[in-house]
Amino acid sequence: MNLLLAAALLSSSPQVVPAWTASQQPVWGADFLFPTNIPQLGGRTLRQIVRLGIGGTNVRIVFANTYGAQPVTLVGVHAAPSRGGSRIDSTADRIVHFGGEDGVTIAPGATVTSDPLPITVAAGHDLAISIRFAAAPEIGSFHWDGRRTGYVIAGDRIATSDPAVETTTTARLLLAGVLVDAPAARGTIVVLGDSITDGAGATLDAEARWPDYLAARAAPQGIAVVNAGISGARLLRDGMGVGALARFDRDVLTQPGIATLVLALGINDIAWPGTPFDPGAAAMEFDTLASGYRALVARAHGAGIRVVGTTLAPFADALPGSPLHATYHSPAKEALRRRINAWIRDSGAFDAVVDFDRVLQDPARPHHLAPAYDSGDHLHPGDAGNRAMADAVPLSILIEGPTS
């Protein structure tokens, strides 16, 4: 084979890209502020629905036991088009294999990827992934705020089209990703963020997080956008998941085809010290936080990944009616947010900047979210705010080459 022919064949080969992800968090104890929402799974079927951000073929499903202390056995896994709620199109239901076998055991700390399913899926396609358990698994790793209802079904109902639902959960359990072969793919964009990226203020089951809206804009251009947000995430320290520098390899570098990192972190580094989340922590300092951003950018640039920074949205009067309200925001924390935002805009540390602060702020009260964009807790944007954030991201800054 001559070199020109080989190059032509290589250029036409499909690229493996992530169509969906859920970043893993260690399961916390019963003394934490929020419940885990992990149901009983022994002798049951768990059906979880994912919205695919980009289309392709040869679908591979990724499961993780990242923080688990015990092996977890999946007796069987199926995938089928979702028909809303817990319903599936049973005529298109497919058995998912692992090395040719129907089930798989995931060792503590391990991740497993299924054999390719020879099906074709489209961007915006809802895929139902059903898991059957025999013994009750010990769940040590999950994604707490999935923003999508999962369905627990008594018994072996893995291929049932319209099963009776025993209970539901909004946590993502064991399911960590979906990969596809995308012939027209131009690259992957990973959004590394906190609860604003994870969609804490977005409508449940509506796929209304800001990376969801961005993915819908980007998919027609062959750009895969995946959400590596974790509610309670911080840049420098652990929060409701490990810190960004600690999870960088897993959530960013291992994503196939990655071209650009969008970094949307920092508000919890400023806000958490002195709150019930981190009562004994010293106040965050400007130099410490700026150094953390520079360290993460250096990691990305060392791997050939460009970095888009985003400014931190207003959060005055955040979380009213909660135990966090009195200490979450303060004049000192607000001054640091504004100083960090000026640095993000003007330092030149990032390859590009998206100014979410200016997009979301109330012009009459710039320390506050605009009422039209506020989910109601004065911290997390609602659906309209999430759409405005996504629309503020030019596709041209995400990946090299022409975009429309």
C-alpha positions as CSV (number, residue, x, y, z in Angstrom):
1,M,0.0,0.0,0.0
2,N,1.5,3.4,-1.0
3,L,1.7,6.2,1.5
4,L,-0.9,8.4,-0.2
5,L,-3.5,5.6,-0.1
6,A,-2.7,4.8,3.5
7,A,-3.2,8.4,4.4
8,A,-6.5,8.6,2.6
9,L,-7.7,5.5,4.4
10,L,-6.6,6.8,7.8
11,S,-8.3,10.2,7.2
12,S,-11.6,8.4,6.5
13,S,-11.5,6.2,9.5
14,P,-14.1,6.9,12.2
15,Q,-12.9,8.5,15.4
16,V,-13.9,7.2,18.8
17,V,-15.4,10.0,20.8
18,P,-17.4,10.2,24.0
19,A,-21.1,10.7,23.5
20,W,-21.9,10.9,27.2
21,T,-20.1,10.9,30.5
22,A,-20.7,11.0,34.2
23,S,-17.7,11.9,36.4
24,Q,-17.3,9.6,39.4
25,Q,-17.5,10.6,43.0
26,P,-16.8,8.6,46.2
27,V,-20.1,7.8,48.0
28,W,-20.3,9.8,51.3
29,G,-21.5,8.8,54.7
30,A,-24.9,9.2,56.3
31,D,-23.6,12.3,58.2
32,F,-23.2,14.4,55.1
33,L,-25.6,17.2,54.3
34,F,-27.2,15.4,51.4
35,P,-28.6,11.9,51.1
36,T,-26.9,9.5,48.6
37,N,-30.2,8.4,46.8
38,I,-28.8,4.9,46.3
39,P,-31.6,2.4,46.3
40,Q,-31.6,-1.3,47.0
41,L,-30.5,-3.2,43.9
42,G,-30.2,-6.9,44.8
43,G,-32.4,-9.0,42.7
44,R,-33.5,-6.0,40.7
45,T,-33.1,-4.3,37.3
46,L,-31.8,-0.7,37.1
47,R,-32.7,1.2,33.9
48,Q,-30.8,4.5,33.3
49,I,-31.4,6.9,30.4
50,V,-28.7,8.9,28.7
51,R,-29.0,11.6,26.1
52,L,-26.2,11.2,23.5
53,G,-24.4,14.4,22.6
54,I,-23.1,13.1,19.3
55,G,-24.1,10.4,16.9
56,G,-22.2,7.4,15.5
57,T,-21.9,3.7,15.3
58,N,-20.3,0.8,17.3
59,V,-21.6,2.0,20.7
60,R,-19.5,1.1,23.7
61,I,-20.8,1.5,27.3
62,V,-18.4,2.3,30.1
63,F,-19.0,1.2,33.7
64,A,-16.8,2.3,36.7
65,N,-16.2,1.1,40.3
66,T,-13.7,3.9,40.8
67,Y,-14.0,4.3,44.5
68,G,-15.5,0.9,45.4
69,A,-13.9,-1.3,48.0
70,Q,-15.6,-4.5,46.7
71,P,-16.1,-6.0,43.2
72,V,-19.5,-5.4,41.6
73,T,-21.1,-8.0,39.3
74,L,-23.4,-7.0,36.5
75,V,-25.3,-10.2,35.7
76,G,-26.6,-8.7,32.4
77,V,-26.7,-5.4,30.5
78,H,-29.0,-4.4,27.7
79,A,-29.3,-1.2,25.6
80,A,-32.4,0.0,23.8
81,P,-33.9,3.2,22.5
82,S,-35.8,5.0,25.2
83,R,-39.5,5.6,24.7
84,G,-39.9,8.0,27.7
85,G,-39.9,7.3,31.3
86,S,-39.0,3.6,32.0
87,R,-40.2,2.5,28.6
88,I,-38.0,1.1,25.8
89,D,-38.4,0.0,22.2
90,S,-38.1,-3.7,22.9
91,T,-37.8,-4.5,19.2
92,A,-34.5,-2.7,19.1
93,D,-33.2,-4.0,22.5
94,R,-29.7,-5.4,22.3
95,I,-27.6,-7.5,24.7
96,V,-24.4,-5.8,25.7
97,H,-21.4,-8.1,25.9
98,F,-18.0,-7.9,27.6
99,G,-15.3,-10.0,25.9
100,G,-18.1,-12.0,24.4
101,E,-19.8,-12.7,27.8
102,D,-23.2,-11.5,28.9
103,G,-22.1,-10.2,32.3
104,V,-19.0,-8.7,33.9
105,T,-17.4,-8.2,37.3
106,I,-15.9,-4.8,37.9
107,A,-12.9,-4.9,40.3
108,P,-12.4,-2.2,43.0
109,G,-11.0,0.9,41.4
110,A,-11.6,-0.5,37.9
111,T,-13.4,0.7,34.7
112,V,-14.7,-1.7,32.1
113,T,-15.8,-1.0,28.5
114,S,-18.3,-3.2,26.7
115,D,-17.8,-4.8,23.3
116,P,-19.0,-2.5,20.4
117,L,-22.7,-2.7,19.7
118,P,-23.2,-2.6,15.9
119,I,-26.0,0.0,16.0
120,T,-26.3,3.5,14.8
121,V,-27.3,6.4,17.1
122,A,-28.0,10.0,16.5
123,A,-27.1,13.2,18.4
124,G,-30.0,13.8,20.8
125,H,-30.9,10.1,20.9
126,D,-32.1,8.8,24.3
127,L,-30.5,5.4,25.1
128,A,-31.8,3.3,27.9
129,I,-29.2,1.1,29.6
130,S,-30.6,-1.6,31.8
131,I,-28.5,-3.6,34.3
132,R,-29.5,-6.7,36.1
133,F,-28.2,-7.6,39.5
134,A,-28.3,-10.8,41.4
135,A,-26.6,-10.0,44.8
136,A,-26.9,-6.5,46.2
137,P,-23.9,-4.6,45.0
138,E,-21.8,-2.5,47.4
139,I,-21.8,0.9,45.7
140,G,-18.8,3.0,46.6
141,S,-18.6,5.1,43.4
142,F,-21.4,7.1,41.8
143,H,-22.4,10.4,40.2
144,W,-24.7,12.0,42.7
145,D,-26.7,14.6,40.6
146,G,-27.6,12.9,37.4
147,R,-30.4,15.3,36.4
148,R,-32.2,12.3,34.9
149,T,-34.5,9.8,36.5
150,G,-33.3,6.2,36.8
151,Y,-35.8,3.3,37.4
152,V,-35.5,0.4,39.8
153,I,-37.6,-2.6,38.7
154,A,-38.2,-5.7,40.8
155,G,-36.8,-8.9,39.3
156,D,-35.4,-9.7,35.9
157,R,-37.1,-7.1,33.7
158,I,-34.0,-6.2,31.7
159,A,-35.8,-6.4,28.3
160,T,-39.3,-5.5,29.4
161,S,-40.7,-2.7,27.3
162,D,-43.0,-1.1,30.0
163,P,-42.1,-2.4,33.4
164,A,-43.7,-1.6,36.7
165,V,-41.3,0.7,38.6
166,E,-40.5,-0.1,42.3
167,T,-38.6,3.2,43.0
168,T,-36.5,5.8,41.3
169,T,-33.2,7.6,41.7
170,T,-31.5,10.6,40.2
171,A,-28.0,9.3,41.0
172,R,-26.0,7.7,38.2
173,L,-24.9,4.3,39.5
174,L,-21.9,2.5,37.9
175,L,-22.7,4.0,34.5
176,A,-19.7,6.2,33.5
177,G,-19.8,6.8,29.8
178,V,-20.9,6.0,26.3
179,L,-18.4,5.9,23.3
180,V,-19.2,5.9,19.6
181,D,-17.4,5.7,16.4
182,A,-18.1,9.1,14.7
183,P,-16.9,9.3,11.1
184,A,-17.3,13.1,10.9
185,A,-15.9,13.8,14.4
186,R,-13.5,16.7,14.6
187,G,-12.7,16.5,18.3
188,T,-13.9,16.3,21.9
189,I,-14.6,19.2,24.2
190,V,-14.5,18.4,28.0
191,V,-16.3,20.8,30.4
192,L,-14.7,20.5,33.8
193,G,-17.0,22.2,36.3
194,D,-19.0,22.2,39.5
195,S,-22.8,22.2,40.2
196,I,-23.5,24.9,37.7
197,T,-22.1,22.7,35.0
198,D,-23.6,19.6,36.6
199,G,-27.0,21.3,36.2
200,A,-28.2,21.7,39.8
201,G,-30.7,24.4,38.7
202,A,-31.8,22.7,35.5
203,T,-35.1,21.0,35.1
204,L,-35.0,17.3,35.8
205,D,-35.2,15.0,32.7
206,A,-35.1,18.0,30.4
207,E,-31.4,17.8,29.4
208,A,-31.2,21.6,30.2
209,R,-27.7,21.9,31.6
210,W,-25.6,24.4,29.8
211,P,-23.2,21.7,28.3
212,D,-26.4,20.0,27.0
213,Y,-27.3,23.1,25.0
214,L,-23.7,23.5,23.9
215,A,-23.6,19.9,22.7
216,A,-26.7,20.3,20.7
217,R,-25.1,23.3,18.9
218,A,-21.8,21.6,18.4
219,A,-22.8,18.2,17.2
220,P,-23.8,19.3,13.7
221,Q,-20.2,20.6,13.4
222,G,-18.7,17.2,14.4
223,I,-17.7,18.4,17.8
224,A,-18.4,16.2,20.8
225,V,-19.1,18.0,24.1
226,V,-19.1,16.0,27.3
227,N,-20.0,17.2,30.8
228,A,-17.4,16.5,33.5
229,G,-19.2,18.6,36.1
230,I,-19.5,17.4,39.7
231,S,-21.8,19.2,42.2
232,G,-19.7,20.6,45.0
233,A,-16.5,20.3,43.0
234,R,-13.5,22.5,43.7
235,L,-10.3,23.3,41.9
236,L,-7.8,22.9,44.7
237,R,-9.4,20.7,47.3
238,D,-11.8,17.8,47.5
239,G,-15.5,18.7,47.7
240,M,-18.3,16.3,46.9
241,G,-15.7,14.7,44.6
242,V,-12.0,14.9,44.4
243,G,-10.3,18.1,43.4
244,A,-9.8,19.1,39.8
245,L,-6.1,18.5,39.7
246,A,-6.6,15.0,41.2
247,R,-9.3,14.0,38.7
248,F,-7.7,15.7,35.7
249,D,-6.2,12.5,34.2
250,R,-9.4,10.5,34.5
251,D,-12.0,13.1,33.5
252,V,-9.9,15.0,30.9
253,L,-6.8,13.2,29.5
254,T,-8.4,9.8,29.0
255,Q,-11.3,11.2,26.9
256,P,-10.6,10.1,23.3
257,G,-10.1,12.7,20.7
258,I,-9.9,15.6,23.2
259,A,-9.0,18.9,21.7
260,T,-10.2,21.5,24.2
261,L,-10.9,21.8,28.0
262,V,-13.5,24.3,29.1
263,L,-12.7,25.1,32.8
264,A,-15.7,26.3,34.8
265,L,-14.5,26.0,38.4
266,G,-13.6,28.2,41.4
267,I,-16.8,29.4,43.0
268,N,-16.7,26.6,45.7
269,D,-13.1,27.3,46.4
270,I,-14.1,30.8,47.3
271,A,-17.5,30.1,48.9
272,W,-17.0,26.9,50.9
273,P,-14.5,28.0,53.6
274,G,-16.3,28.9,56.8
275,T,-19.6,27.2,55.7
276,P,-20.9,23.9,57.1
277,F,-19.3,22.2,54.1
278,D,-15.8,23.3,55.3
279,P,-16.2,25.1,58.6
280,G,-12.5,25.1,59.7
281,A,-10.9,26.1,56.4
282,A,-9.0,29.4,56.0
283,A,-10.4,31.9,53.6
284,M,-9.3,31.4,50.0
285,E,-6.5,33.7,48.8
286,F,-6.1,35.2,45.3
287,D,-2.6,34.0,44.7
288,T,-3.5,30.5,45.8
289,L,-6.5,30.2,43.4
290,A,-4.7,31.9,40.5
291,S,-1.8,29.4,41.0
292,G,-4.3,26.6,40.9
293,Y,-5.7,27.8,37.5
294,R,-2.1,28.1,36.1
295,A,-1.3,24.6,37.3
296,L,-4.3,23.1,35.6
297,V,-3.7,25.0,32.4
298,A,-0.1,23.8,32.4
299,R,-1.2,20.2,32.7
300,A,-3.5,20.6,29.7
301,H,-1.0,22.5,27.6
302,G,1.6,19.8,28.3
303,A,-0.9,17.3,26.8
304,G,-1.5,19.5,23.7
305,I,-5.0,20.5,24.9
306,R,-6.1,24.1,24.6
307,V,-8.0,25.7,27.5
308,V,-11.0,28.0,27.6
309,G,-11.5,29.7,30.9
310,T,-14.8,30.9,32.2
311,T,-15.5,33.7,34.7
312,L,-17.4,33.0,37.9
313,A,-21.0,33.9,38.0
314,P,-22.6,36.1,40.7
315,F,-23.8,34.4,43.8
316,A,-24.9,37.1,46.3
317,D,-27.7,35.9,48.6
318,A,-27.0,32.3,47.6
319,L,-29.0,29.4,49.0
320,P,-31.6,31.2,51.1
321,G,-33.4,29.0,53.6
322,S,-30.5,26.6,53.8
323,P,-27.9,26.1,56.6
324,L,-25.4,27.5,54.1
325,H,-27.0,30.9,53.5
326,A,-25.5,32.9,56.3
327,T,-21.8,32.0,55.4
328,Y,-21.8,31.1,51.7
329,H,-21.4,34.7,50.4
330,S,-19.7,37.7,52.1
331,P,-18.2,41.0,51.0
332,A,-14.7,39.5,51.2
333,K,-15.8,36.5,49.0
334,E,-17.4,38.8,46.5
335,A,-14.3,40.9,46.3
336,L,-12.2,37.8,45.6
337,R,-14.7,36.6,42.9
338,R,-14.4,40.0,41.2
339,R,-10.6,40.0,41.4
340,I,-10.4,36.5,40.1
341,N,-12.7,37.3,37.2
342,A,-10.6,40.3,36.2
343,W,-7.5,38.0,36.2
344,I,-9.3,35.3,34.1
345,R,-10.2,38.0,31.6
346,D,-6.9,39.8,31.4
347,S,-4.0,37.5,32.5
348,G,-3.5,35.7,29.2
349,A,-3.4,32.4,31.1
350,F,-6.1,30.9,28.9
351,D,-6.3,30.3,25.2
352,A,-9.7,31.9,25.2
353,V,-12.2,33.2,27.8
354,V,-16.0,33.1,28.0
355,D,-17.4,35.7,30.4
356,F,-20.3,34.0,32.2
357,D,-20.2,36.7,34.8
358,R,-21.3,39.3,32.4
359,V,-23.8,37.0,30.7
360,L,-25.6,36.1,33.9
361,Q,-25.4,39.2,36.1
362,D,-28.3,41.5,36.9
363,P,-27.3,44.8,35.4
364,A,-28.9,46.7,38.2
365,R,-27.3,44.5,40.9
366,P,-24.1,42.9,39.3
367,H,-23.3,40.9,42.4
368,H,-26.6,38.9,41.8
369,L,-27.8,36.6,39.0
370,A,-30.3,38.3,36.7
371,P,-33.8,37.2,37.8
372,A,-34.6,35.7,34.3
373,Y,-31.6,33.4,34.6
374,D,-31.9,32.5,38.3
375,S,-33.1,29.0,39.2
376,G,-34.4,30.5,42.5
377,D,-31.5,29.8,44.8
378,H,-29.4,32.8,43.6
379,L,-26.4,30.5,42.8
380,H,-27.4,28.1,40.0
381,P,-28.8,29.3,36.7
382,G,-32.1,27.9,35.6
383,D,-32.8,26.6,32.1
384,A,-32.9,30.0,30.5
385,G,-29.6,30.9,32.2
386,N,-28.0,27.7,31.0
387,R,-29.1,28.3,27.4
388,A,-27.7,31.8,27.6
389,M,-24.4,30.4,28.9
390,A,-24.2,27.9,26.0
391,D,-25.1,30.5,23.4
392,A,-22.2,32.7,24.7
393,V,-19.6,30.1,23.7
394,P,-18.5,30.6,20.1
395,L,-17.9,27.3,18.5
396,S,-14.9,28.8,16.8
397,I,-12.9,28.9,20.1
398,L,-13.5,25.3,20.8
399,I,-11.7,23.6,17.9
400,E,-9.5,24.6,15.1
401,G,-10.9,24.8,11.6
402,P,-14.0,26.4,10.1
403,T,-17.3,26.3,12.0
404,S,-20.6,27.9,11.2
